[in-house]
Amino acid sequence: MSDLRVSVVVPARNAAAWLGECLESIRSQHPHEMIVVDGCSTDDTAAIARDCGATVISDEGRGLPAARMLGARSATGEVVALIDADVVLPSRSLPRLLTEFEAGGYDGLQFGLASEADGPGYWGAALAWHHNHSRVRKWFGVSATLMRRDVLLDVGFDDDFRSGEDVELRIRLEQAGYRLGVSDSVVVRHRFDDTFDYARDQWLQDGAGMARTVRKHTGRAGWLVMLPLLATVRGVGLSLVRAPRFLPYWMGFLLYNYRAMAGELLRPAHKPISVGGNAAWLAAARIAPMVTGFLFWALAALVLPPEQLGLGSAVVSAALLTVQLGMLGVGPATLTLLPAENDGGRRLIAASLLAVATFALLGAGLLVIVTSWLGTGVGEAWIPLVTVLFLSTSLLAASAYQLDYVGVAQERADRTLVRSLVQSLVQLAFLAAAFAVGLRDLAVIVAAVAAGALASVLVGLRQLARAQVSPDWKHGLRPRPALKLLKPGLPNHVLMLADRAPGYLLPLIVAATLGPAPTAAWFVVWMMASAVFFVPQSAGFTLQTALAGKRARPGLLGSALRASFLLTLVAGLILMLAGPLLLGFLGSQYASAWVLLPVLVPALLLSCVTQVYYGLCRAHGRLFESTVVATLAAILIVAPAAAVAQQYGLTGVSVLWALAQATASLIAAWRLITLTRANPAPAAGEIPSARHQPS
């Protein structure tokens, strides 16, 4: 070995087939030292490494990230080269990359990778073709990379990662201001094994690694959940033009990436998600099903006449209204009480689910009685089958809704996204199957919503079981846990009802005033807007949880406002662009309703301030003043709604709702400014800048 100031670290496990060529290509360039970290290999890996003059140490099977860190700690050079066993270095490539590394003042510089198959078969060639044509090859990674040893030891790999650790490390290095790059001029050979099992393992590791990164860095890396889909779309397009034989590869790539991603997101994690991350996950749980939700109502609109669809949507709105009536403030109380429970909240979770299900069922029964007596609007729907389905929907939807609160209280709102997607997909599949066998009435709509809610509840209970906090039904049946929730919950209930009930009452008012057909158009637009409206509500809930728990910090209020506004703005722009096209697809009776969107979307942005204000008030016990604000907005919406609908139609109802939201947001903004000035908080600390070492 020479005095080339590079310590080479090669992690290897059962790599006997490749390791000799890899180490010989390194040794010929005379690095300062060569360290092979053996992962408890059962082949000749360790013997081959010693024969090539490498120092061999064992990571005791702790995985690739741990092996790299162990090698870096054992190294004595100022610069560490992390080289995987499937890499071969061309002659003089190591000193050339070191020259580029030092001249550019890099903290980390990766070799360019030219991928190749280690055999004549299909899967190695497909993997190599994918990598050589992928945009990801320009991302900084650690399969063949120079790094400053002190930087690597200071930042380090996350021990929770078994794959995808390079992407997560890059995010933290970039956040801290370190200089990273990928060389365009110094390229090494990167080999792929030529079996389907190897390809499948690559896909599974990539999917799991992306999911872990998304979970940890939701705000910065949340878009990675779309990466396998985007890569597949791009890869299929390139394959059609350049290499059609690789088209089957992309089916496996997409399937196994998302299989691993879903499994990882469902896997219990021991670390909570940040306030912004929780808000983003909860917002995603409301926005992501917009596509399937629209398809659901679009399919119903294409098959059912407007009168049937309008009546069905009124029944669904009535079910959602009973959910709000039956919550009794249990959800907001869960956000405050659950983080402090010694048993992980098992008794409290059971009591909360039983309470909301019971009260929602009672509320649904009362609503059936009252509307049947009135006889108009939704009261026309109560045949026995629809009534049973309505009661079931109310019970299941209330339970699913409470599981959302439990997820937020556990600071794991990512689980809500999984359940929300399952719920919307089951709901759509049920409706399509029913229509396919010839069922054509409003009962199908209600049954589909009930089936989706049931699926959400079952997945939610499974998530709790995997997190080892399954509801303690035995103790949850006792009065004490329920009273513990109702004591703080009931004061929250008036605020929740005042805030949300108008949204569910409006379709009922429209149905009673204008009839089922206009209700169908209103409901489709309103459900689109409601999906966006959940975004600012999510920010308010996550702020309340953070303030009630141990993670309160200076600047939290500003972070919640910024996250809420940005997420709502993005969702609102999507709605404005896609809404008219989607409504036009449904037909002329729905297309004209697009004029409601420019009225509703700005009001959704204003609600960001109101919902953060409500979250602050719930956390600090200022329920009376926030309830007054919410009640004022509710009165402004509900009291004149029938007259406005009769005189000005759906546009008038939209303007009425927007004016009420504007009034509430102005009051909320004034109170937030007042409360902030009365209790000033120091500015949050800045992220430390990178510490560059001289070359």
Helices and strands as residue ranges (DSSP letters): E 4-12, H 16-27, E 31-38, H 45-51, E 55-58, H 64-74, E 79-83, E 87-88, H 93-103, E 108-117, H 122-132, G 135-138, E 144-148, H 149-155, H 165-175, E 180-192, H 196-216, H 218-221, G 222-226, H 227-242, G 244-246, H 247-266, H 275-287, H 290-303, H 306-327, H 330-337, G 338-340, H 346-374, G 377-381, H 384-409, H 414-436, H 442-466, H 473-476, H 479-514, H 516-548, H 556-586, H 588-591, G 592-596, H 597-620, H 623-638, H 641-678
